[in-house]
Amino acid sequence: MKKFIQNIKKYYKYAIRSAKAELKSEVAGSYLNWLWWIIEPLCFMLIYAFVFGYVFHNRQQYFITFIFIGVTIWGFFNRMIKGSVKLIINNRDLVSKVYIPKYILLLSKSFTYLFKLGISLIIVFILMIFQGVPFTWHIILIFPIILVLYVLSFGIGMILMHFGVTFNDLSNIVTIGLRMVFYLSGIFYNIRTRLGGTLGFFLLRGNPVAFLLDEVRKCLIEGSMISIQGVLFWFVVGIILCLIGIHTIHKNENSYAKVI
């Protein structure tokens, strides 16, 4: 862990510069530039709102804000997990020529995803004002939830990044797994009211995305207290996964260049 902290201090400036360069390259040559970072989540929100709000007559209060929170939280988790699998392979030129702790690559990626998450959260607050969602002090509780989401995603990402070097089919497996998690996370429906019972209980406690998403909606839309025990539990799980990922990468760091 000490080596990890030292490497973060040494390479965080590189991670920030790399993230800025990637964000610029994403919009280079595009007429709408950075507006795509707003248009993309808004389009997904409108599609889900139409299908599940209009077609299936969902009567969830503040449904537009409800949906967009789901798209925002899922979007960050999905990017972190999918983006980590082939991260070392996609940076083979850098990995094979220059020494850099491999989790710094994921750290840099995470900065770009956090930036997009921040933009989406601003849109969430705008939608809350537009729909007349009451603002309460519970809104500040979103910060520890986002921290837990980040730590959990980073830990899973490091582990997948390691196995993605040698396991070629991992990307396909992760894609299928994420699709299943998407539908079981309550992105466009409320697990507590739609499912309830044993299934809803296990989904909210066994699926960290569903749990954290539900907690974000609690503090933003419902203005209620979050589950401190649940948030702390998944934070500890995230820390454990990070420690496993750090140990695995440190142990195999010299072999990645040979494999790829």
Secondary structure, DSSP 4 states (H G I P E B T S, - for coil): -HHHHHHHHHHHHHHHHHHHHHHHHHHTT-SSGGGHHHHHHHHHHHHHIIIIIIIS----TTHHHHHHHHHHHHHHHHHHHHHHHTHHHHTHHHHHHS---HHHHHHHHHHHHHHHHHHHHHHHHHHHHHHTPPP-GGGGGHHHHHHHHHHHHHHHHHHHHHHHHH-TTHHHHHHHHHHHHHHTTTSSS-HHHHT-HHHHHHHHHH-HHHHHHHHHHIIIII-----HHHHHHHHHHHHHHHHHHHHHHHHHGGGHHHH-
